[in-house]
Amino acid sequence: NNEGYCDLKTKTCDHDFFKEKFILYDVNPPEGFNLRRDVYMRFAIMLSDAKKNKNEWKLILPPWYRLYHWRSESKSSPIHWSKFFDIESLKSFAPVVELHEVFSKTEINILNIDRLYVLQNFPDPFEDGEFKDKWEFGEDCDYDGEFWGYNNITFTEIVCVKFQGRISNLWELIALHPSDKFVMFAHGEIPLHDHYGTKTFWDCRKSMKFNKDLIETAKKFMSEHLDCKEEKCTSYVSVHWRRQDFARSRRKDVPSIQGTVKQLDTFIKKNTPNVVNVFIASDGQNSELTQLESQLKSIGYRVHFFVPSMSELDDFKDGGVAIIDQIICSHAAYFIGTFESTFTFRIQEEREILGFDSSTTFNRLCPDSGKCEKPSKWSIVN
Ligand SMILES: C[C@@H]1O[C@H](OP(=O)(O)OP(=O)(O)OC[C@H]2O[C@@H](n3cnc4c(=O)[nH]c(N)nc43)[C@H](O)[C@@H]2O)[C@@H](O)[C@H](O)[C@@H]1O
């Protein structure tokens, strides 16, 4: 009825449900996990800012579904955010809700989106030589997602919108139809942060705590294999060695196996000569990893990888294993990353939150050519 939603089993009622409004978003299908985490922050900050003005909108967390890089998931069903993140912590920053929580409140079990906005880029973002915030209605667009595998999500109207600039301008679109209850944005990666790198940005980033089981597993590994029980370890160096598409098509940014060994050895001898433990996070093929391992071993290093058991992989999924790799990298005495990988960026942010000196964090592997730009530094603002 119109007075709220009541759960007959638990005999509890949610009197706000019929007043609440919900925003959903989806991201360009080929984008990976770590860019998606940044897109989440843009929406979470938008909603958190709005909540301060008593705005009733909530953000629905889009499940993780069929990510291109997550190859071990043969049967792909939508994965809830709680598998990877601490939902209570996310909720402490922004009004967010999991999609399955919304379903459990809609009695008919069908979620109808009033308006599905498909965001598109402007053909020339620098029209008249200047990048300006703007939007206008477009045409000829389609939704290229799959509603995360749910076949009980429908929509009434699809609207094409060319959009560029700050995400809070999406409120202008939302305001055009005040009676909408469910609004969705496809290509949520197009709008930009309102304030990148500010205190609000970092408050949101800090709220993205990981699922407790993942943290526990990473800490157990650090204690058993890397001789570290502290927050800031001194006993190992960590590396994010991004391969796959990077190794194939970014030769000007990433080193060969031999080049990697040479650089790591030089780096460790210069910065922390007593350390012999090297932790490697990588999406590389087994053959590459074995070569890297044996070359590092031959010059005296102890090499460590987090290799999940079958049951761990089944439970944590590729996404959870990637997070465990990131957690272990975050706690190392020194971290060396891959240029322009968002996987590396998220580790750097984690280390800023843990309070590491930036000289231990913003280090990168260089291409064999030796031509090597320094990585950008994004320092924490408390
Ligand atoms: C160029 C762009 O690069 C973007 O990648 P980039 O920013 O590195 O980072 P991500 O967007 O996270 O995509 C890389 C994905 O590959 C896996 N992966 C990469 N490195 C590791 C690692 O060290 N350990 C584990 N366990 N998994 C790893 C993981 O599933 C991760 O989400 C891509 O998402 C885009 O599609 C595009 O290819």
The ligand as an SDF file (V2000), in Angstrom:
LIG
                    3D

 38 41  0  0  0  0  0  0  0  0999 V2000
   43.8760    0.0360  -21.2440 C   0  0  0  0  0  0  0  0  0  0  0  0
   42.7550   -0.2660  -20.2790 C   0  0  0  0  0  0  0  0  0  0  0  0
   43.3000   -0.8430  -19.1100 O   0  0  0  0  0  0  0  0  0  0  0  0
   42.3890   -1.1560  -18.1000 C   0  0  0  0  0  0  0  0  0  0  0  0
   43.0860   -1.9170  -17.1320 O   0  0  0  0  0  0  0  0  0  0  0  0
   43.7190   -1.3470  -15.8020 P   0  0  0  0  0  0  0  0  0  0  0  0
   43.5440    0.1180  -15.8020 O   0  0  0  0  0  0  0  0  0  0  0  0
   45.0910   -1.8690  -15.6360 O   0  0  0  0  0  0  0  0  0  0  0  0
   42.9290   -2.0370  -14.5790 O   0  0  0  0  0  0  0  0  0  0  0  0
   41.4900   -2.6820  -14.5190 P   0  0  0  0  0  0  0  0  0  0  0  0
   40.5090   -1.7820  -15.1180 O   0  0  0  0  0  0  0  0  0  0  0  0
   41.1930   -3.1010  -13.1660 O   0  0  0  0  0  0  0  0  0  0  0  0
   41.5280   -3.9730  -15.4440 O   0  0  0  0  0  0  0  0  0  0  0  0
   42.4370   -4.9590  -15.2970 C   0  0  0  0  0  0  0  0  0  0  0  0
   41.7930   -6.2380  -14.7500 C   0  0  0  0  0  0  0  0  0  0  0  0
   42.7310   -7.2660  -14.9910 O   0  0  0  0  0  0  0  0  0  0  0  0
   42.9420   -8.0320  -13.8310 C   0  0  0  0  0  0  0  0  0  0  0  0
   44.2540   -7.6940  -13.2440 N   0  0  0  0  0  0  0  0  0  0  0  0
   45.1480   -6.7590  -13.6430 C   0  0  0  0  0  0  0  0  0  0  0  0
   46.2380   -6.7670  -12.8540 N   0  0  0  0  0  0  0  0  0  0  0  0
   46.0320   -7.7210  -11.9260 C   0  0  0  0  0  0  0  0  0  0  0  0
   46.8000   -8.2010  -10.8240 C   0  0  0  0  0  0  0  0  0  0  0  0
   47.8940   -7.7480  -10.5290 O   0  0  0  0  0  0  0  0  0  0  0  0
   46.2520   -9.1950  -10.0880 N   0  0  0  0  0  0  0  0  0  0  0  0
   45.0180   -9.7100  -10.3630 C   0  0  0  0  0  0  0  0  0  0  0  0
   44.5490  -10.6610   -9.5720 N   0  0  0  0  0  0  0  0  0  0  0  0
   44.2910   -9.3010  -11.4050 N   0  0  0  0  0  0  0  0  0  0  0  0
   44.7750   -8.3120  -12.1720 C   0  0  0  0  0  0  0  0  0  0  0  0
   41.8420   -7.6440  -12.8520 C   0  0  0  0  0  0  0  0  0  0  0  0
   40.7060   -8.4240  -13.1020 O   0  0  0  0  0  0  0  0  0  0  0  0
   41.5840   -6.1960  -13.2430 C   0  0  0  0  0  0  0  0  0  0  0  0
   40.3240   -5.7630  -12.8370 O   0  0  0  0  0  0  0  0  0  0  0  0
   41.2860   -2.0620  -18.6320 C   0  0  0  0  0  0  0  0  0  0  0  0
   40.2670   -2.1920  -17.6880 O   0  0  0  0  0  0  0  0  0  0  0  0
   40.6520   -1.4910  -19.8660 C   0  0  0  0  0  0  0  0  0  0  0  0
   39.7500   -2.4310  -20.4050 O   0  0  0  0  0  0  0  0  0  0  0  0
   41.7260   -1.1930  -20.8960 C   0  0  0  0  0  0  0  0  0  0  0  0
   42.3100   -2.4200  -21.3020 O   0  0  0  0  0  0  0  0  0  0  0  0
  1  2  1  0
  2  3  1  0
  2 37  1  0
  3  4  1  0
  4  5  1  0
  4 33  1  0
  5  6  1  0
  6  7  2  0
  6  8  1  0
  6  9  1  0
  9 10  1  0
 10 11  2  0
 10 12  1  0
 10 13  1  0
 13 14  1  0
 14 15  1  0
 15 16  1  0
 15 31  1  0
 16 17  1  0
 17 18  1  0
 17 29  1  0
 18 19  1  0
 18 28  1  0
 19 20  2  0
 20 21  1  0
 21 22  1  0
 21 28  2  0
 22 23  2  0
 22 24  1  0
 24 25  1  0
 25 26  1  0
 25 27  2  0
 27 28  1  0
 29 30  1  0
 29 31  1  0
 31 32  1  0
 33 34  1  0
 33 35  1  0
 35 36  1  0
 35 37  1  0
 37 38  1  0
M  END
$$$$
